[in-house]
């Protein structure tokens, strides 16, 4: 039988992540111990109270039907969380939508609002799910460069006027992946004015909202006046509460946007397992102390990496938030060359910046997903490899 793929599959070639995983596997089969700092999956479990909530609900026979969306308790918990954390009123019934994690929402979002050929504004470098969703919708990405000179914020003034008027959507992500930058209220006000002028829907990816350091708490896009007129915010429990495998997240904000996504999602799935929703409610209602502990762990890891690599001749800027280090590669290397040199000579795996967009060239992403002692081991291995000489 001759099997042919759809044309859209041309956009989904093997990713650099699969390539790195295959190379890492090859090294492991050769008996080499690898330190993997490439994938942004938390290495720590969720707190006990979240696991207990999930375990208790799993034993309840009434929890195994279709959820068909978010329960009223889940929606209320999201609403209460926004009021408590950001002083933002969210109508639980009409301004909250359950997601199977933020990846699910990000990939499907363009399908609800963009037609084939429409333009979507995306950060460059940016999370790979943005362009995946754009491809599925048949739309076209327009990359907004995130440069060090501009604080890794998009410069709206360099977007051509004709592009701005054609654009249907804009993705934003602060704190970001792969660039752990923060946005302030002034920047978000510019975004809102720009979106209103050009009739652009804004989606702010807020998946790392609880991962910040030294009191630099990220602001919610929805906390800025006028934000709900133009957009929505998406968040996840994967990174904030270490619930990466129990897929759950939410979309909050503009009621019309929520309704459209609800209509789309009602044709795609039957909701999230009810015990996972119960565990997520516990995370929102009782997770503050855990989040504080988690921030201390990530901050210690950040400091060990930054100070350690700087001491051996690889100076790196210290981020204020997120679970990644966005590190400029030493002179004379491309991102991919340097990545493979680290794997081959230091047995350390990172992600080359170009995997996240053209302006990611010249950087690598280092995920803070190993214990401090392992990070110290990685630093020592890089030093011994003499790559930085």
C-alpha positions as CSV (number, residue, x, y, z in Angstrom):
1,X,0.0,0.0,0.0
2,X,1.3,3.4,-0.9
3,X,0.7,5.9,1.8
4,X,0.8,9.7,1.1
5,X,0.9,12.5,3.6
6,X,-1.2,15.6,3.5
7,X,0.6,18.8,2.3
8,X,0.4,20.3,5.8
9,X,2.7,17.6,7.0
10,X,5.5,19.3,5.1
11,X,5.6,21.9,7.9
12,X,6.1,19.2,10.6
13,X,9.6,17.8,9.8
14,X,11.7,16.3,12.5
15,X,12.6,18.9,15.1
16,X,16.0,19.7,16.5
17,X,14.7,18.3,19.8
18,X,14.2,14.9,18.2
19,X,17.6,15.2,16.6
20,X,19.3,16.0,19.9
21,X,17.4,13.2,21.7
22,X,18.6,10.7,19.1
23,X,22.2,11.9,19.4
24,X,22.0,11.7,23.2
25,X,20.6,8.2,23.0
26,X,23.5,7.2,20.8
27,X,26.0,8.5,23.3
28,X,24.2,6.7,26.1
29,X,24.4,3.4,24.3
30,X,28.1,4.0,24.1
31,X,28.2,4.1,27.8
32,X,28.6,7.9,28.1
33,X,26.9,9.7,31.1
34,X,25.0,12.7,29.7
35,X,23.7,15.7,31.6
36,X,20.5,16.8,29.8
37,X,19.7,20.6,30.2
38,X,17.8,20.8,26.9
39,X,14.1,19.9,27.7
40,X,12.1,22.2,29.9
41,X,10.3,19.5,31.8
42,X,10.4,19.9,35.6
43,X,12.5,17.3,37.4
44,X,10.6,17.7,40.7
45,X,7.2,16.3,41.7
46,X,4.1,18.4,42.6
47,X,3.6,19.0,46.3
48,X,2.0,16.3,48.4
49,X,-1.4,18.1,48.8
50,X,-1.8,18.1,45.0
51,X,-1.0,14.5,44.7
52,X,-3.4,13.6,47.6
53,X,-6.2,15.5,45.9
54,X,-5.6,13.6,42.7
55,X,-5.3,10.3,44.5
56,X,-8.5,10.7,46.5
57,X,-10.5,11.7,43.4
58,X,-9.2,8.8,41.4
59,X,-10.8,6.4,43.8
60,X,-14.2,8.0,43.4
61,X,-16.3,6.0,40.9
62,X,-18.3,9.1,39.9
63,X,-15.2,10.9,38.5
64,X,-14.9,8.8,35.3
65,X,-17.4,10.4,33.0
66,X,-16.8,13.1,30.4
67,X,-16.1,16.4,32.0
68,X,-17.0,18.3,28.8
69,X,-15.1,21.3,29.9
70,X,-14.1,23.0,33.1
71,X,-16.2,22.4,36.2
72,X,-17.7,25.4,37.9
73,X,-15.3,24.9,40.8
74,X,-12.3,25.0,38.5
75,X,-13.5,28.2,36.7
76,X,-14.2,29.8,40.1
77,X,-10.7,28.8,41.3
78,X,-9.2,30.5,38.3
79,X,-11.3,33.6,38.9
80,X,-10.4,33.8,42.5
81,X,-6.7,33.3,41.7
82,X,-6.7,36.3,39.4
83,X,-8.5,38.5,42.0
84,X,-6.1,37.5,44.7
85,X,-2.8,37.6,42.8
86,X,-3.4,40.4,40.3
87,X,-6.5,42.3,41.4
88,X,-8.2,41.3,38.2
89,X,-11.9,40.5,38.0
90,X,-12.6,37.4,35.8
91,X,-16.1,36.3,35.3
92,X,-15.9,32.5,36.0
93,X,-18.7,31.4,33.8
94,X,-17.9,33.4,30.7
95,X,-14.2,34.5,30.9
96,X,-12.5,31.2,31.7
97,X,-11.9,28.2,29.5
98,X,-10.3,24.9,30.5
99,X,-7.4,23.7,28.4
100,X,-5.5,20.4,28.2
101,X,-2.4,22.3,29.0
102,X,-1.2,25.4,27.3
103,X,0.3,23.5,24.4
104,X,-3.2,22.4,23.4
105,X,-4.5,25.9,23.6
106,X,-1.6,27.6,21.8
107,X,-1.7,25.2,18.8
108,X,-5.4,25.4,18.4
109,X,-5.8,29.1,18.9
110,X,-5.0,30.3,15.4
111,X,-7.5,27.8,14.0
112,X,-10.3,29.8,15.6
113,X,-9.3,33.2,14.3
114,X,-7.0,33.0,11.3
115,X,-7.8,32.0,7.8
116,X,-5.3,30.6,5.3
117,X,-2.9,33.3,4.3
118,X,-3.6,35.5,7.3
119,X,-0.7,37.0,9.2
120,X,0.1,36.2,12.8
121,X,2.7,38.2,14.7
122,X,5.0,35.9,16.8
123,X,8.1,36.6,18.9
124,X,11.4,35.5,17.4
125,X,12.8,33.6,19.2
126,X,9.6,32.1,20.5
127,X,8.0,28.9,21.7
128,X,7.7,26.4,18.8
129,X,4.0,25.7,19.4
130,X,3.1,29.2,18.1
131,X,4.4,28.4,14.6
132,X,2.9,24.9,14.7
133,X,-0.5,26.3,15.3
134,X,-0.1,28.9,12.6
135,X,0.9,26.2,10.1
136,X,-2.2,24.1,11.0
137,X,-4.4,27.1,10.4
138,X,-2.7,27.8,7.0
139,X,-1.7,31.2,8.2
140,X,1.7,33.0,7.9
141,X,4.0,33.9,10.8
142,X,5.5,37.4,10.8
143,X,8.5,37.3,13.2
144,X,9.0,40.1,15.7
145,X,12.7,40.1,16.7
146,X,13.6,39.9,20.4
147,X,17.0,41.5,20.7
148,X,19.2,42.1,23.6
149,X,19.4,45.8,22.7
150,X,15.6,46.1,23.1
151,X,15.5,44.1,26.4
152,X,14.1,41.1,24.4
153,X,10.8,42.9,23.9
154,X,9.2,43.2,20.4
155,X,9.8,46.6,18.8
156,X,6.3,47.5,17.4
157,X,7.7,50.5,15.6
158,X,9.6,48.4,13.1
159,X,6.5,46.3,12.1
160,X,5.5,47.6,8.6
161,X,2.2,49.3,8.5
162,X,0.8,47.0,5.8
163,X,1.8,44.0,7.9
164,X,0.2,45.4,11.0
165,X,-3.1,46.0,9.2
166,X,-3.2,42.5,7.8
167,X,-2.3,40.8,11.1
168,X,-5.1,38.9,12.8
169,X,-3.3,37.7,15.9
170,X,-0.3,38.4,18.1
171,X,1.5,35.9,20.5
172,X,3.4,37.2,23.5
173,X,5.2,35.3,26.3
174,X,6.5,37.0,29.5
175,X,8.4,35.5,31.3
176,X,9.3,33.8,28.1
177,X,10.5,30.5,26.6
178,X,13.3,30.4,25.4
179,X,14.0,34.0,26.5
180,X,13.1,34.5,30.2
181,X,12.5,38.3,29.8
182,X,9.8,40.3,31.7
183,X,7.4,42.9,30.4
184,X,6.2,45.9,32.3
185,X,2.9,47.8,32.3
186,X,4.3,50.4,29.9
187,X,5.1,47.8,27.3
188,X,1.7,46.1,27.7
189,X,-0.1,49.5,27.3
190,X,1.8,49.9,24.0
191,X,0.6,46.4,22.9
192,X,-3.0,47.2,23.8
193,X,-2.9,50.5,21.8
194,X,-1.3,48.8,18.9
195,X,-3.9,46.0,18.9
196,X,-6.8,48.4,19.1
197,X,-5.5,50.5,16.2
198,X,-4.9,47.5,14.0
199,X,-7.7,45.2,15.2
200,X,-5.4,42.4,16.4
201,X,-6.3,39.7,18.9
202,X,-3.5,39.3,21.6
203,X,-2.7,36.0,23.3
204,X,-0.3,36.3,26.2
205,X,1.3,33.0,27.1
206,X,1.7,33.2,31.0
207,X,2.9,29.6,31.5
208,X,5.8,30.7,33.8
209,X,3.9,33.2,35.9
210,X,5.0,31.8,39.3
211,X,8.7,31.3,38.4
212,X,10.4,34.6,39.3
213,X,13.3,35.7,41.5
214,X,14.1,38.4,44.1
215,X,10.6,39.7,44.1
216,X,10.4,40.5,40.4
217,X,6.8,39.2,40.1
218,X,5.6,39.2,36.5
219,X,2.5,41.3,35.8
220,X,-0.6,39.7,34.2
221,X,-1.5,41.1,30.8
222,X,-5.1,41.2,32.0
223,X,-4.2,43.5,34.9
224,X,-3.5,46.4,32.4
225,X,-6.4,48.6,31.5
226,X,-7.9,47.7,28.2
227,X,-6.3,44.2,27.9
228,X,-9.6,42.3,28.0
229,X,-10.8,44.5,25.1
230,X,-8.2,43.0,22.8
231,X,-7.1,39.7,24.2
232,X,-6.7,36.7,26.5
233,X,-4.1,35.1,28.8
234,X,-3.2,31.5,28.9
235,X,-1.5,29.7,31.7
236,X,-0.6,26.1,32.7
237,X,0.0,24.0,35.7
238,X,3.0,22.2,34.2
239,X,5.8,24.5,35.2
240,X,4.2,26.4,38.1
241,X,3.1,23.3,40.0
242,X,5.2,20.5,38.4
243,X,2.1,18.9,36.9
244,X,3.6,18.5,33.4
245,X,2.2,15.0,32.7
246,X,-1.3,15.7,34.1
247,X,-2.3,18.0,31.2
248,X,-4.3,21.0,32.3
249,X,-4.3,24.7,31.8
250,X,-6.7,27.6,31.1
251,X,-7.5,30.6,28.9
252,X,-8.9,33.7,30.6
253,X,-10.0,37.1,29.3
254,X,-12.1,38.5,26.5
255,X,-15.5,36.8,26.5
256,X,-15.9,36.7,22.7
257,X,-12.5,35.1,22.3
258,X,-13.3,32.6,25.0
259,X,-16.6,31.7,23.4
260,X,-15.0,31.1,20.0
261,X,-12.3,28.8,21.5
262,X,-15.0,27.0,23.5
263,X,-16.9,26.3,20.3
264,X,-13.8,25.0,18.6
265,X,-12.8,22.8,21.6
266,X,-16.2,21.3,21.9
267,X,-15.5,19.7,18.5
268,X,-12.1,18.4,19.5
269,X,-12.2,16.8,22.9
270,X,-14.3,15.9,25.9
271,X,-12.5,17.9,28.6
272,X,-9.9,17.1,31.2
273,X,-10.1,14.1,33.6
274,X,-12.1,15.4,36.6
275,X,-9.5,14.3,39.3
276,X,-6.9,16.4,37.5
277,X,-9.2,19.4,37.6
278,X,-9.7,18.8,41.4
279,X,-5.9,18.7,41.8
280,X,-5.5,21.9,39.8
281,X,-8.1,23.6,42.1
282,X,-6.0,22.7,45.1
283,X,-2.9,24.1,43.4
284,X,-4.6,27.5,42.8
285,X,-6.2,27.7,46.2
286,X,-3.3,26.4,48.4
287,X,-0.1,26.6,46.2
288,X,1.4,29.9,47.4
289,X,3.9,28.3,49.9
290,X,4.9,25.7,47.4
291,X,5.5,28.3,44.7
292,X,7.7,30.2,47.0
293,X,9.8,27.1,47.8
294,X,10.0,26.3,44.1
295,X,11.2,29.8,43.3
296,X,14.0,29.4,45.9
297,X,15.1,26.1,44.2
298,X,15.1,27.6,40.7
299,X,16.9,30.7,41.9
300,X,19.7,28.6,43.5
301,X,20.0,26.7,40.3
302,X,20.1,29.9,38.3
303,X,22.8,31.3,40.5
304,X,25.0,28.2,40.3
305,X,24.8,28.1,36.5
306,X,25.4,31.8,36.0
307,X,28.3,32.1,38.5
308,X,29.8,28.8,37.6
309,X,29.9,29.4,33.8
310,X,31.1,33.0,34.3
311,X,33.9,31.8,36.4
312,X,35.2,29.5,33.7
313,X,35.1,32.1,30.9
314,X,31.5,32.0,29.7
315,X,29.8,35.1,31.0
316,X,26.0,35.0,30.9
317,X,23.3,37.5,31.8
318,X,21.2,36.7,34.9
319,X,17.5,36.4,34.2
320,X,14.8,37.7,36.6
321,X,12.3,34.9,35.9
322,X,11.6,31.7,34.2
323,X,13.2,28.2,34.2
324,X,15.7,28.8,31.5
325,X,19.1,30.6,30.9
326,X,19.4,32.3,27.5
327,X,23.1,32.2,26.9
328,X,25.1,33.8,24.2
329,X,27.5,31.3,22.6
330,X,31.2,32.2,22.6
331,X,32.7,34.0,19.6
332,X,33.4,31.8,16.6
333,X,30.6,29.3,17.0
334,X,27.1,29.0,15.6
335,X,24.4,27.8,18.0
336,X,24.3,24.3,16.5
337,X,28.1,23.9,16.3
338,X,28.4,24.9,20.0
339,X,25.6,22.6,21.0
340,X,27.2,19.6,19.4
341,X,30.6,20.5,20.8
342,X,29.1,20.5,24.3
343,X,27.5,17.1,23.7
344,X,30.6,15.6,22.1
345,X,33.3,17.0,24.5
346,X,31.5,17.8,27.7
347,X,28.6,15.4,27.6
348,X,26.1,18.2,28.3
349,X,23.0,18.7,26.2
350,X,21.5,22.2,25.7
351,X,19.2,23.5,22.9
352,X,20.5,25.6,20.1
353,X,18.8,29.0,19.9
354,X,18.0,28.8,16.1
355,X,15.4,26.1,17.0
356,X,13.2,28.9,18.3
357,X,13.5,31.2,15.3
358,X,16.0,33.1,13.2
359,X,16.9,35.6,15.9
360,X,17.8,32.7,18.2
361,X,21.0,32.2,16.3
362,X,24.0,33.0,18.5
363,X,22.4,31.6,21.7
364,X,21.6,28.4,23.5
365,X,18.9,27.6,25.9
366,X,19.9,26.0,29.2
367,X,17.0,24.5,31.2
368,X,17.2,24.5,35.0
369,X,16.0,21.0,35.4
370,X,18.7,19.3,37.3
371,X,19.8,19.4,40.9
372,X,22.5,21.8,42.0
373,X,25.2,19.0,42.3
374,X,24.4,17.9,38.7
375,X,24.7,21.5,37.5
376,X,28.1,21.8,39.2
377,X,29.1,18.6,37.5
378,X,28.1,20.0,34.1
379,X,30.1,23.2,34.7
380,X,33.2,21.2,35.7
381,X,32.8,19.0,32.6
382,X,32.5,22.1,30.3
383,X,35.6,23.5,31.9
384,X,37.6,20.3,31.5
385,X,36.5,20.1,27.8
386,X,38.5,23.3,27.0
387,X,35.7,24.5,24.7
388,X,35.9,28.0,25.9
389,X,39.6,28.6,25.3
